[in-house]
Amino acid sequence: PVSAVFGSNAGLLGDFSWPVIRPTQSTDSTIATSVDEYFNSEREHSATEKVNYLFLGPKITLPSELQRMALSYIVTGYDTNLAVPSAKLFIYSSSRSVQVITSIAGVVTPPKNIPDGTYTLVFTGDGYANETNEVSVVYDVRKSVCQQTIVLNQAIRIDDCIATKYTVKDAQTDQIINGASLTISSTTSSTFLQQIIYAVNGEIVVPVFIPNGVYTLTFSASGYDSTSVQSTIISNCRKPTNPYPQFLSKIIPIGELRAVLTWEVNCTQDLDIHLVSTNIHVYYGMKMFTYGLTKITLDHDVTKGFGPETMSLKDLTWDKKYLIVVNNFDHLCDMKLTKAMVTIYSAGGQQVVQIPTQSTPGELNWWVVAIIEDNTVRVINSLQNPIPSNQAGAAKYSDFIVN
């Protein structure tokens, strides 16, 4: 049955009569028997009959509370829980037209009377990752809460994202490895099932959509040491380079070492790996040293891209101590921003050394990665500036600080 509720003190309401509920499409005086069949659209007062008519339209299906647009949003940062003053809201319609709402003290207010339809809301803020919501609008009905909180998460660097495609290459020859595979496993989700993807025509194609999270990518091939890297996915972000190269090193025998330099940020095109001892300096200007059983070679030198620069070392008995160092040759960006890493392979496994990212005074263009002494590797991982890069060929062991 239809019901109407009035105030407890009728004297405050003045001259009125009980309301009558009628359908808006009715041509007679049929009274609605169930308010559930209609949607309240307007109210009309008849002065002659002194009857309040509540006209009801045909019943419609409204979006659920979660699917509705809010009257306003306050955009906060995950790290401060405070409003983000630079926040903006981009409202995309199904036709991809866009409306941009600039926040006032971190609050964004969508316009009123939005046409029915499905919309994508993209919340942005300087230094944060975008947050995306899908909403449905019917008769511009909004959420019951006046203001919804949107939390912006940690900004994700595009270089941390997963690639759409990968090519797996030999770290010494830069040639594609046939039969390579990629294993994707999640470190944050218990529902994500591990996926193994095999290369086809030299390329590994990653699934179109992967849920947000942190993933371990393990690249493998027969006869090679596997390599694992981490990728973070927010809003299915992808690396801009396609296909993205990954490098594997062949399994090596006892008594040999291999150092492979790669980097992930293309703000620089040329990092150079050097091996320096008291009497030896192997680098792009002198790519090989041999004496007796000792053999040191720069197998691969890259002047554009993400590496690899590969140094192979065999029977290091000529000198007692050797340094693996890296030089920022082209100075196109601060070396700390390159996400460079050197992987040192031996018969006993591998060590991965990531370039330091902590703040340092000025721009330092030499990275002392490790010292090799009696075929034992000890990580140094220090940024230094002993000599200018244009004198890289003259670098000596004594130029560097080794603690």
C-alpha positions in Angstrom: 0.0 0.0 0.0 1.0 3.6 -0.6 1.7 5.7 2.4 2.3 9.4 3.2 4.0 10.8 6.2 3.2 14.3 7.7 4.5 16.3 10.6 3.1 15.6 14.0 1.8 19.1 14.4 -0.9 19.5 11.7 -1.5 23.1 12.6 1.9 24.0 11.1 1.0 22.6 7.7 -2.0 24.9 7.1 -5.0 24.0 4.8 -4.3 20.6 3.2 -6.0 17.4 2.2 -4.6 13.8 2.1 -2.5 13.2 -1.0 -3.6 10.9 -3.8 -1.0 8.8 -5.7 -1.6 8.4 -9.5 0.5 7.2 -12.4 1.8 9.9 -14.7 0.5 8.1 -17.8 -3.0 7.5 -16.3 -6.0 9.0 -18.2 -8.4 8.4 -15.4 -8.4 8.7 -11.6 -6.9 5.3 -11.1 -5.0 5.3 -7.8 -1.7 3.5 -7.6 -1.8 0.6 -5.3 1.9 -0.1 -5.0 4.6 2.6 -4.9 7.2 0.0 -5.8 5.9 0.1 -9.4 6.8 3.7 -9.9 9.5 6.2 -9.5 8.7 9.5 -7.8 9.3 12.2 -10.4 7.2 15.2 -9.5 4.6 16.6 -7.1 1.6 18.7 -8.2 -1.0 20.6 -6.2 -4.5 21.2 -7.4 -5.9 24.4 -6.0 -9.5 23.7 -7.1 -9.7 20.2 -5.5 -7.3 21.1 -2.7 -5.7 17.6 -3.3 -2.0 17.0 -3.4 -1.2 14.6 -6.3 2.1 12.8 -6.3 2.7 11.8 -9.9 4.9 8.7 -10.3 6.7 7.6 -13.4 7.4 4.1 -14.7 9.8 2.1 -12.5 13.5 2.2 -13.5 16.6 0.3 -12.3 19.1 2.5 -10.5 22.8 1.7 -10.3 23.9 0.2 -7.0 25.4 2.4 -4.4 28.9 1.4 -5.4 28.3 2.2 -9.1 26.9 5.7 -8.5 28.8 9.0 -8.9 29.3 10.9 -5.7 28.3 14.6 -5.2 32.0 15.4 -4.6 35.3 13.7 -3.9 38.2 14.5 -1.6 41.5 13.3 -3.1 44.1 12.3 -0.5 47.6 10.8 -0.7 48.4 7.3 0.6 51.5 8.6 2.4 50.0 11.6 4.2 46.2 10.9 4.4 45.9 14.6 3.6 44.1 16.3 0.7 46.2 16.6 -2.5 46.0 20.3 -3.6 47.0 19.5 -7.2 44.2 16.9 -7.7 42.1 16.9 -10.8 39.2 14.8 -12.0 38.9 13.7 -15.7 35.5 12.5 -16.6 35.4 10.4 -19.8 32.2 9.5 -21.4 31.6 6.3 -23.5 32.3 8.4 -26.6 35.7 9.4 -25.0 34.8 13.1 -24.7 36.4 14.5 -21.5 35.6 17.1 -18.9 38.3 18.2 -16.5 37.5 19.3 -13.0 40.2 21.1 -11.0 40.1 20.6 -7.3 39.6 23.3 -4.6 41.9 22.3 -1.7 41.8 18.7 -2.9 38.0 18.5 -3.4 36.6 17.9 -6.9 32.9 18.3 -7.6 31.4 16.8 -10.7 28.8 19.0 -12.4 25.0 18.5 -11.9 22.5 17.1 -14.4 25.0 14.6 -16.0 23.3 12.7 -18.8 22.5 9.0 -18.4 25.4 6.8 -19.3 28.6 5.1 -18.2 31.6 7.2 -17.3 35.3 6.7 -16.4 36.6 8.9 -13.6 40.3 9.4 -13.5 41.7 11.1 -10.4 45.2 12.6 -10.7 47.7 14.4 -8.4 51.3 15.5 -8.8 53.6 12.8 -7.6 51.0 10.1 -7.4 49.6 7.3 -9.6 46.3 7.9 -11.2 43.2 6.2 -9.7 40.4 5.1 -12.0 36.7 4.4 -11.2 33.8 3.3 -13.4 30.4 4.8 -12.6 26.9 4.6 -14.1 24.5 7.6 -14.1 20.7 7.2 -14.3 18.6 10.3 -13.6 21.7 11.8 -12.1 21.1 9.8 -8.9 24.2 10.1 -6.7 25.7 8.2 -3.8 24.1 8.6 -0.4 27.3 9.9 1.1 27.9 13.6 0.3 31.7 13.2 -0.2 33.7 10.1 -1.1 37.4 9.8 -0.3 39.8 8.8 -3.1 43.2 7.7 -2.1 46.0 8.1 -4.6 48.7 5.5 -4.4 52.5 5.6 -4.9 53.5 6.9 -8.3 54.8 4.2 -10.6 57.7 4.9 -12.9 57.0 3.6 -16.4 60.4 1.8 -16.2 59.1 -0.3 -13.3 56.2 -1.6 -15.4 55.9 -4.8 -17.3 56.5 -4.8 -21.0 54.0 -5.9 -23.6 56.6 -8.1 -25.3 60.1 -9.3 -24.5 63.0 -10.6 -26.5 65.5 -12.8 -24.7 69.1 -12.4 -25.9 72.5 -13.8 -25.3 74.5 -11.3 -23.1 77.7 -12.0 -25.0 76.5 -11.9 -28.6 73.2 -9.9 -28.3 71.6 -12.6 -30.4 68.0 -13.8 -29.7 67.9 -17.1 -27.8 65.5 -19.7 -29.2 63.4 -21.6 -26.8 63.4 -18.9 -24.0 60.5 -18.7 -21.6 59.1 -16.2 -19.1 57.5 -17.3 -15.7 55.3 -14.6 -14.1 54.5 -15.1 -10.4 52.9 -12.7 -8.0 54.5 -11.6 -4.7 51.3 -9.8 -3.5 48.3 -11.8 -4.7 47.3 -15.3 -3.5 44.7 -15.5 -6.3 47.0 -14.9 -9.3 48.1 -18.2 -10.8 51.7 -18.5 -12.0 52.0 -18.2 -15.8 54.7 -19.6 -18.0 54.9 -18.1 -21.5 57.2 -19.4 -24.2 58.8 -17.4 -26.9 57.3 -17.5 -30.4 59.5 -16.3 -33.3 61.9 -14.9 -30.7 59.2 -12.9 -28.8 57.5 -13.4 -25.5 54.0 -11.8 -25.5 52.6 -10.9 -22.0 48.9 -11.3 -21.3 46.8 -8.2 -22.2 45.5 -7.6 -18.7 47.3 -8.3 -15.4 45.9 -7.2 -12.0 47.6 -4.5 -10.0 50.4 -5.9 -7.9 54.1 -6.7 -7.7 55.3 -9.6 -9.9 58.5 -11.5 -10.3 59.5 -12.2 -13.9 61.9 -15.1 -14.4 63.5 -15.5 -17.8 65.0 -18.9 -18.6 66.6 -20.9 -21.4 68.4 -24.2 -21.7 72.2 -23.7 -21.1 71.8 -20.3 -19.5 71.5 -18.9 -16.0 68.0 -17.7 -15.3 67.4 -14.1 -14.6 64.7 -12.6 -12.3 63.4 -9.1 -12.2 60.5 -7.4 -10.4 57.8 -5.4 -12.1 55.0 -3.3 -10.4 51.7 -3.0 -12.1 49.3 -0.2 -11.5 46.4 0.4 -13.9 48.0 -2.2 -16.2 51.0 0.1 -16.9 53.5 -1.1 -19.6 57.0 -0.1 -20.6 57.2 2.1 -23.7 59.9 0.0 -25.4 58.4 -2.8 -27.3 59.7 -5.5 -27.4 61.9 -5.0 -24.4 65.2 -6.8 -24.3 66.3 -9.2 -21.5 69.7 -10.8 -21.4 70.8 -14.2 -20.2 74.4 -15.4 -19.6 75.5 -18.9 -20.5 76.4 -21.2 -17.6 80.1 -20.8 -17.1 82.7 -23.3 -15.7 84.7 -23.0 -12.5 87.5 -20.4 -12.6 85.6 -18.0 -14.9 83.5 -14.9 -14.2 81.2 -12.8 -16.3 79.9 -9.2 -15.5 76.9 -8.0 -17.4 75.8 -4.3 -17.2 72.3 -3.3 -18.1 70.1 -0.3 -17.4 66.4 0.3 -17.6 65.9 4.1 -18.0 66.7 5.5 -21.4 67.7 9.0 -20.1 71.2 7.8 -21.0 72.2 5.9 -24.1 75.7 4.9 -23.1 77.1 3.5 -19.9 80.4 1.7 -20.1 81.8 -1.2 -18.1 85.6 -1.2 -17.3 87.9 -3.7 -15.6 90.8 -2.0 -13.9 93.8 -3.5 -12.1 97.3 -2.2 -11.3 98.5 -3.3 -14.8 95.4 -3.9 -16.8 92.5 -1.8 -18.1 89.9 -3.4 -20.4 87.2 -1.2 -21.8 85.8 0.0 -25.1 89.2 1.3 -26.1 91.0 -1.9 -25.4 88.6 -4.8 -25.6 90.9 -7.8 -24.8 93.8 -8.7 -22.6 95.5 -12.1 -22.7 98.6 -13.3 -20.9 99.2 -16.9 -20.2 96.0 -18.4 -18.9 94.5 -15.0 -18.0 92.0 -13.8 -20.6 89.7 -10.7 -20.2 87.4 -9.6 -23.0 84.8 -7.0 -23.5 82.3 -9.2 -25.4 79.7 -6.6 -26.1 79.8 -2.8 -26.1 76.6 -0.8 -26.5 76.4 2.9 -27.4 72.6 3.1 -27.6 70.0 1.3 -25.7 69.7 -0.6 -22.4 72.9 -2.7 -22.7 74.3 -5.3 -22.3 77.9 -4.4 -21.7 79.5 -7.8 -21.0 82.9 -8.5 -19.6 84.2 -12.1 -19.5 87.1 -13.0 -17.2 89.1 -16.2 -17.1 91.9 -17.3 -14.7 92.6 -13.9 -13.0 96.1 -14.7 -11.9 98.0 -11.9 -13.6 97.1 -9.3 -11.0 95.9 -9.8 -7.4 93.1 -7.3 -7.4 90.6 -6.2 -10.1 87.9 -3.5 -10.0 84.6 -3.6 -12.0 83.6 0.0 -12.6 81.0 1.7 -14.7 81.3 5.1 -16.3 78.5 7.5 -17.4 79.9 8.2 -20.8 77.4 10.6 -22.4 76.3 12.5 -19.3 72.7 12.8 -20.6 71.3 12.3 -17.1 72.3 11.7 -13.5 73.8 8.2 -13.3 71.7 7.4 -10.2 68.5 7.7 -12.3 69.4 5.0 -14.8 68.4 2.0 -12.7 71.6 0.3 -13.8 72.6 -3.1 -12.5 75.6 -5.3 -12.9 75.1 -9.1 -12.6 78.2 -11.0 -11.8 78.0 -14.7 -12.9 80.2 -17.5 -11.6 80.0 -21.3 -11.4 78.5 -20.8 -7.9 75.6 -18.6 -9.0 75.1 -14.9 -9.6 75.3 -11.6 -7.7 73.2 -8.6 -8.7 74.4 -5.2 -7.8 72.0 -2.3 -8.2 73.4 1.3 -8.6 73.0 3.4 -5.5 70.1 5.8 -5.6 70.7 7.8 -2.4 71.3 11.5 -2.7 74.9 12.6 -3.3 76.6 16.0 -3.6 76.9 16.9 -7.3 76.8 14.5 -10.2 79.1 11.5 -9.8 79.9 9.7 -13.1 81.8 6.6 -11.9 80.3 3.6 -10.2 82.7 1.2 -8.4 80.7 -2.0 -8.4 82.9 -4.7 -6.9 86.5 -5.9 -6.3 87.7 -9.3 -7.4 90.5 -10.8 -5.3 91.7 -14.4 -5.6 88.6 -15.1 -7.8 86.4 -13.9 -4.9 83.9 -11.1 -5.5 83.3 -8.4 -2.9 80.7 -5.8 -3.6 81.7 -2.1 -3.1 78.8 -0.3 -4.7 80.0 3.3 -4.4 79.5 6.3 -6.7 82.7 8.3 -7.1 84.2 11.0 -9.4 88.0 10.3 -9.6 88.6 11.6 -13.1 86.5 13.2 -15.9 84.7 10.9 -18.3 86.7 12.2 -21.2 89.7 10.7 -19.6 88.1 7.3 -19.0 90.8 5.5 -21.0 93.4 6.7 -18.5 91.6 5.3 -15.4 93.8 3.4 -13.0 93.2 1.2 -10.0 94.7 3.8 -7.7 92.1 6.4 -8.9 89.3 4.7 -7.0 88.5 4.5 -3.3 88.2 0.9 -2.2 87.1 0.3 1.4 
